[in-house]
Structure formats: C-alpha cells, structure tokens
Amino acid sequence: MPVEPESDPYYRLRHSAAHVMAQAVLQLFPDGKVAIGPPIENGFYYDFDLPRALSPDDLSAIEAGMRKIIGGRFPFVRREVSANEARDIFKDQPYKLELIAGLAQGLDEYGETAHGDTVISTYRQDTFEDLCRGPHVEHTGKIPPDGFKLMSIAGAYWRGDEKNRQLQRIYGTAWKSKAELEAYLHQLEEAKRRDHRRLGKELGLFYFSEDVGPGLPLFTPKGEMLRHLMESYVRDTQTRYGYQHVWTGNVVKESLYHKSGHYDNYKESMFPPMVESDDLVFRLKPMNCPSHMTLYKQMGVISYRDLPMRFAEFATLYRYEDSGALNGLTRVRALTQDDCHIFCTPDQIEQEFSLALQLIREVLQTYQFSDYKVRLSLRGSGGKFVADDEKWEQATAALRNALELNNVAYFAEEGEAAFYGPKADFMARDVLGREWQLSTIQVDFIQPSRLGCEYIGEDGATHTPVVLHRAVTGTTERFLGVLIEHFAGAFPVWLAPVQAVIIPITDRHVEYAHAVKRRLEAAGLRVELDQAKDRMQAKIRKAQLQKVPYMLIIGDKEQAADAVAVRTRAGEDLGAIVVDEFLARVTDEVKTKA
C-alpha cells in the first residue's frame, strides 16, 4: 500500500531508492519501459515492461548498479514542465505518455480525479528522469549503500487492471542503516517461522482442502479445542459484564439486507442468492446486525427501563471474498464473529462504550496484547456511506465524547467508517511489532431507524434506540491466526490444546502413567499419554515440537514417590514433583491465565 510523505519518516529515502533502482534497471535494459514506482510500507517497488523476464540473478546486478549510482552523489533536481514538454521528455515511454494525458485532464497517476491543481513535475538524478511529485533526499549519496535490498519480483497489471498489459514489479526495502536493514530482515525470517499457515499444519490445528473449497478451513480436534477455549473465554467474560447470548441462524431473506442498506454496500461480498420463488430469495448471512435488530423488534413493546439490551452471538458468517485475497485464517470465507449489538438510549452511549472498552481491555490484556492504539474511523467522501449528515454528526460526537471521557488516546482517519456510522478500532501490535485491527466499537444511529427499532421513552412517546456494534476479538478464525503468530504456536497453558504429555520410560511404567493421566483429566487438564516405542528423548523432542507446555516423565523413582519428572517445552528440567503439587501448579496457571 502506498504511503504518504507526512506519515512516514522513511518516505524520502525509499522514494529516492526507487528512482535509483529504476535507473539501474534501464542501464541493464536500455529499451525498457518504466511505469509507476511508489514508496510503500517498509519499502518501495517499481513496475517495468522489459524485453525478457527477470530472474533472481538480475536483482544482484541491479543492486550493484544502484550502489554505483549512490556513490555518484547525484542531486535530485525538480522541475515543473508543461504537458507538451513532458510528452517530449518521455516520447519513448508509453506508460508515461498515458500518465501525462491523464495529468493534463486533472487526473492523478492512478486515473482518479486529482485534488487541487494538477502540476506536472519531474525529478532527475544523473541520467534518469521521471514524472514525480517528490519529495526526495538531497542526493543519491544520502541512501545508505548497505541499507537497502531488492526483495522479490512479481507480476502486476498496469494500473491494477487485469485487462491491461502485465508488467514486472521489483520490490525492495530501504532503511537508514545496515543495522536497521538487518533487523528488518531478521523480523521477516521470524515472521516466516511464526507463519500461522505453516504452524497450523505442523501443530495439526487446521487444514484447507480443494475438495471443500478455498477460504473454508477444516479444524482438527486440537484446532477445535482452541476455538472452544477462545470462544468460551469471551462468552464467560462478557456474560460477567451483563451481555446476553442469542442465536439467529445462518440464512436470511435478501430483502432484509435491502432494508438495512447492506445489499447496496456489500452485495459483492455476499454469496450468490438462493431463490425459492420470485419474492423469496435467501442469502447466507454475511453479518449479524440486521438479524439482531429484527429479533429486538420481535420481542414486543420495549420500555426505556429495559435498556440497555445487549445481544451477543458467536455466529458463523459467510463472505464471498475474492479468491486472490484469501490468506490462511486471517482472510476466509466462513468466519465466526464474537459479535454484539447494544440497544440503548442516546444518554447511555458513553456508559455502554465505557463498559465495552473495559471488556476489550481485559481480554486483550489476557491475550498479552498490551501495546495497542485506537483509530477513530470516520466517514469519508464517496458513495459508500449512508447520506444522513445529522445522524452522522450525532454518532461521531457521541463516539468522540466517549473516547475522551475514558481518557483514550486516538487518531482519526477519514474514509474507514462503516457505511452506517463511525467506529473505534483497536489496533494491537504483536511481539514482532506488526499491527492488527482486532476489536471494534461502532455507533449506529441509522440502521435502527431503517429497520423500525423502537422503545417507549420516559415521556411515553416512541423513540428509536441507538445501536452500538461491538466485537472483542473480531472473528475466531482471524484472531486464532494472529494468536498462533503472536505466541509462535507456544500458547499459554490455559489456552494450549494439550497441556501435558506423559512419557513412561518403559512398559512397566505405563499402568502408573494411566493413573496419573486419569487424575489430571479429572481435574480438568488436557493430557496425552505417549506409549510409542520411541526412545524417551525422541518423545520429549516430539512434544517440544508440538509446543506442549509440560512433559511428564515417569520412571521407577517417580512411580515410587507418586511423582512425575517435569520438563518444559523451553527445555527447562524442573525435576521430580509430586503429582498433587504439579496439579496445583498447573491449575493455578490455568485459573489465573498466567
């Protein structure tokens, strides 16, 4: 995703590195054609139309060329030109000529209407010149020659349109020092090691099958245990906070989504219709809010004394995501959302926001996400948002007030709201510093009115409730994918699908091992007994690879002392511990979610 100069301290460096890369490519391929090359998060890319396909060996040659250009300390020189002058400069570059034609008509490089006056400017260093708004570093020597690396080659359609010619895209990364580059590359390697798709298969948690279809995960007993533990934890916690659980099914009449506004805004993300008759068409449920509001309406006359009313549901939703966007558990087509809709009066918004905030903070802390920030997602320009300025102003003011009264630091971002209202999105960082949008609280003045939700106020008149949409962990599937990577598959004891493996050294210890297993299971622990013919060290290693928190080894001494020899998955040897003492220890870890 392209970044903006104001929000990225590396923008100038990466933008300049991209231009230097383009010059080096044209030195290797003088007849090459250049497209677009913006800075992006953590790096940059450039698209090229070249006489042959690039190989990884070419990247080394391009890097060498870049270092020569950097050593030349060539200044980046800006100039403004007319459309005709630009056409003359880039007469042999067809992609640039297309961009110039758009700029002359007031369009930006992506073919969208430009904001403000369109100025055609170029930047030149040494022999390379390109259409560019800038900014850049002072000269090429400001790019650390050991602070960048070309990462990969990919295909990319011109302007992202598959009807256009496919170009070759070179991705690179650039940093202010060799140390920063090495730290980033180490992070990438660690991210590969933690990749939930790989760990999910290695730990036997979930699989995907072409027979079932893309984006539809299959969970093993261990994977389902994780889902159950995660959902049970949130269910029990939000019950303690006064939320009530409902169930509203998986299939809904399409006409309800016309009423709510979802059809106009999300029909591309809905699975195809199931037609029973001309006036009876069903859809797999892609979201819960219209069903929850319909349930609210069916419950009879509701007084202000009945509010707030908090409906929570762990519902599996179905979204027809583009197959190219699917990504393990973090982007699926069947997703189980820990959804809630809070029906309240306008005067109750702040207290309900505070309650939801307290719940979210408790859950994120338990999952060891202590580093997070809040994005206030606001309405932007365009046709995505319901046109009702008064209700939008009410909702936005209410959400800002709730954030400020709870001393929540936040940053605002235009265009990220739901189509029916603003939202507070909780952006948490994992152990690698990567940011994930996990929890959300949304204020909705619009849908309750469209779907006819009402309550009798203290004045005896009919009023429309406000609805707060709230999700603590978002969806089970995505959150599990994040957790696998956050913990590198080594879940806390309370969450581990298998908490201990019992390893008898010889066959004569098996009977006692079974007795220990029964005692631990009776206390609620999840235990496996390894009776394979492998050697003890091989069994320990297997359990460690499976990220099991504890290995309980049983030999003659342990059997005689009613004990187990305890090893941890980190390799720590805790020695022999009496079974009851070990049980007390682990039970406490589970209870406190340490």
C-alpha positions, 0 to 999 in steps of 0.5 A, spaced: 500 500 500 502 506 498 504 511 503 504 518 504 510 523 505 507 526 512 506 519 515 512 516 514 519 518 516 522 513 511 518 516 505 524 520 502 529 515 502 525 509 499 522 514 494 529 516 492 531 508 492 526 507 487 528 512 482 535 509 483 533 502 482 529 504 476 535 507 473 539 501 474 534 497 471 534 501 464 542 501 464 541 493 464 535 494 459 536 500 455 529 499 451 525 498 457 519 501 459 518 504 466 511 505 469 509 507 476 514 506 482 511 508 489 514 508 496 510 503 500 510 500 507 517 498 509 519 499 502 518 501 495 517 497 488 517 499 481 513 496 475 517 495 468 515 492 461 522 489 459 524 485 453 525 478 457 523 476 464 527 477 470 530 472 474 533 472 481 540 473 478 538 480 475 536 483 482 544 482 484 546 486 478 541 491 479 543 492 486 550 493 484 548 498 479 544 502 484 550 502 489 554 505 483 549 510 482 549 512 490 556 513 490 555 518 484 552 523 489 547 525 484 542 531 486 535 530 485 533 536 481 525 538 480 522 541 475 515 543 473 514 542 465 508 543 461 504 537 458 507 538 451 514 538 454 513 532 458 510 528 452 517 530 449 521 528 455 518 521 455 516 520 447 519 513 448 515 511 454 508 509 453 506 508 460 508 515 461 505 518 455 498 515 458 500 518 465 501 525 462 494 525 458 491 523 464 495 529 468 493 534 463 485 532 464 486 533 472 487 526 473 492 523 478 497 517 476 492 512 478 486 515 473 482 518 479 480 525 479 486 529 482 485 534 488 487 541 487 491 543 481 494 538 477 502 540 476 506 536 472 513 535 475 519 531 474 525 529 478 532 527 475 538 524 478 544 523 473 541 520 467 534 518 469 528 522 469 521 521 471 514 524 472 514 525 480 511 529 485 517 528 490 519 529 495 526 526 495 533 526 499 538 531 497 542 526 493 543 519 491 549 519 496 544 520 502 541 512 501 545 508 505 549 503 500 548 497 505 541 499 507 537 497 502 535 490 498 531 488 492 526 483 495 522 479 490 519 480 483 512 479 481 507 480 476 502 486 476 497 489 471 498 496 469 494 500 473 491 494 477 487 492 471 487 485 469 485 487 462 491 491 461 498 489 459 502 485 465 508 488 467 514 486 472 514 489 479 521 489 483 520 490 490 525 492 495 526 495 502 530 501 504 532 503 511 537 508 514 542 503 516 545 496 515 543 495 522 536 497 521 536 493 514 538 487 518 533 487 523 528 488 518 530 482 515 531 478 521 523 480 523 521 477 516 525 470 517 521 470 524 515 472 521 516 466 516 517 461 522 511 464 526 507 463 519 500 461 522 499 457 515 505 453 516 504 452 524 497 450 523 499 444 519 505 442 523 501 443 530 495 439 526 490 445 528 487 446 521 487 444 514 484 447 507 482 442 502 480 443 494 475 438 495 471 443 500 473 449 497 478 455 498 477 460 504 473 454 508 478 451 513 477 444 516 479 444 524 482 438 527 480 436 534 486 440 537 484 446 532 477 445 535 479 445 542 482 452 541 476 455 538 472 452 544 477 455 549 477 462 545 470 462 544 468 460 551 473 465 554 469 471 551 462 468 552 464 467 560 467 474 560 462 478 557 456 474 560 460 477 567 459 484 564 451 483 563 451 481 555 446 476 553 447 470 548 442 469 542 442 465 536 439 467 529 441 462 524 445 462 518 440 464 512 436 470 511 431 473 506 435 478 501 430 483 502 432 484 509 439 486 507 435 491 502 432 494 508 438 495 512 442 498 506 447 492 506 445 489 499 447 496 496 454 496 500 456 489 500 452 485 495 459 483 492 461 480 498 455 476 499 454 469 496 450 468 490 442 468 492 438 462 493 431 463 490 425 459 492 420 463 488 420 470 485 419 474 492 423 469 496 430 469 495 435 467 501 442 469 502 447 466 507 448 471 512 454 475 511 453 479 518 449 479 524 446 486 525 440 486 521 438 479 524 439 482 531 435 488 530 429 484 527 429 479 533 429 486 538 423 488 534 420 481 535 420 481 542 414 486 543 413 493 546 420 495 549 420 500 555 426 505 556 427 501 563 429 495 559 435 498 556 440 497 555 439 490 551 445 487 549 445 481 544 451 477 543 452 471 538 458 467 536 455 466 529 458 463 523 458 468 517 459 467 510 463 472 505 464 471 498 471 474 498 475 474 492 479 468 491 486 472 490 485 475 497 484 469 501 490 468 506 490 462 511 485 464 517 486 471 517 482 472 510 476 466 509 470 465 507 466 462 513 468 466 519 465 466 526 464 473 529 464 474 537 459 479 535 454 484 539 449 489 538 447 494 544 440 497 544 440 503 548 438 510 549 442 516 546 444 518 554 447 511 555 452 511 549 458 513 553 456 508 559 455 502 554 462 504 550 465 505 557 463 498 559 465 495 552 472 498 552 473 495 559 471 488 556 476 489 550 481 491 555 481 485 559 481 480 554 486 483 550 490 484 556 489 476 557 491 475 550 498 479 552 496 484 547 498 490 551 501 495 546 495 497 542 492 504 539 485 506 537 483 509 530 477 513 530 474 511 523 470 516 520 466 517 514 469 519 508 467 522 501 464 517 496 458 513 495 459 508 500 456 511 506 449 512 508 447 520 506 444 522 513 449 528 515 445 529 522 445 522 524 452 522 522 454 528 526 450 525 532 454 518 532 461 521 531 460 526 537 457 521 541 463 516 539 468 522 540 465 524 547 466 517 549 473 516 547 475 522 551 471 521 557 475 514 558 481 518 557 483 514 550 488 516 546 486 516 538 487 518 531 482 519 526 482 517 519 477 519 514 474 514 509 474 507 514 467 508 517 462 503 516 457 505 511 452 506 517 456 510 522 463 511 525 467 506 529 473 505 534 478 500 532 483 497 536 489 496 533 494 491 537 501 490 535 504 483 536 511 481 539 514 482 532 511 489 532 506 488 526 499 491 527 492 488 527 485 491 527 482 486 532 476 489 536 471 494 534 466 499 537 461 502 532 455 507 533 449 506 529 444 511 529 441 509 522 440 502 521 435 502 527 431 507 524 431 503 517 429 497 520 423 500 525 427 499 532 423 502 537 422 503 545 417 507 549 421 513 552 420 516 559 415 521 556 411 515 553 412 517 546 416 512 541 423 513 540 428 509 536 434 506 540 441 507 538 445 501 536 452 500 538 456 494 534 461 491 538 466 485 537 472 483 542 476 479 538 473 480 531 472 473 528 475 466 531 478 464 525 482 471 524 484 472 531 486 464 532 491 466 526 494 472 529 494 468 536 498 462 533 503 468 530 503 472 536 505 466 541 509 462 535 504 456 536 507 456 544 500 458 547 499 459 554 497 453 558 490 455 559 489 456 552 494 450 549 490 444 546 494 439 550 497 441 556 501 435 558 504 429 555 506 423 559 512 419 557 513 412 561 520 410 560 518 403 559 512 398 559 512 397 566 511 404 567 505 405 563 499 402 568 502 408 573 502 413 567 494 411 566 493 413 573 496 419 573 493 421 566 486 419 569 487 424 575 489 430 571 483 429 566 479 429 572 481 435 574 480 438 568 487 438 564 488 436 557 493 430 557 496 425 552 499 419 554 505 417 549 506 409 549 510 409 542 516 405 542 520 411 541 526 412 545 524 417 551 528 423 548 525 422 541 518 423 545 520 429 549 523 432 542 516 430 539 512 434 544 517 440 544 515 440 537 508 440 538 509 446 543 506 442 549 507 446 555 509 440 560 512 433 559 511 428 564 516 423 565 515 417 569 520 412 571 521 407 577 523 413 582 517 417 580 512 411 580 515 410 587 514 417 590 507 418 586 511 423 582 512 425 575 519 428 572 517 435 569 520 438 563 518 444 559 517 445 552 523 451 553 527 445 555 527 447 562 528 440 567 524 442 573 525 435 576 521 430 580 514 433 583 509 430 586 503 429 582 498 433 587 503 439 587 504 439 579 496 439 579 496 445 583 501 448 579 498 447 573 491 449 575 493 455 578 496 457 571 490 455 568 485 459 573 489 465 573 491 465 565 498 466 567 
